[in-house]
Amino acid sequence: LGALGEIKAISPGTDVIMMTAFGSEETISEALEKGALFCLAKPFDVDTIRKILARYGAKCRKLYGSPAYALRFQADT
């Protein structure tokens, strides 16, 4: 969670998808409260990651026209 705080302090608009080895409800809730877009607890299955990335891709397409453009845009800012 420390890295999440640092990322958000440097670049508040950056979307962060986290995974944690210590998947307590408290840890996940704290990550979401601190600004994580998604937080996965291990173990998780590949289908779950695919669904999350598909949702994120849809968000990027809606906002920026394409997921690739969104990644380039964030890297440049």
Salt bridges, closest charged atoms under 4 A:
ASP15 OD2 - LYS59 NZ 3.28
GLU30 OE2 - LYS34 NZ 3.22
ASP47 OD1 - ARG50 NH1 3.37
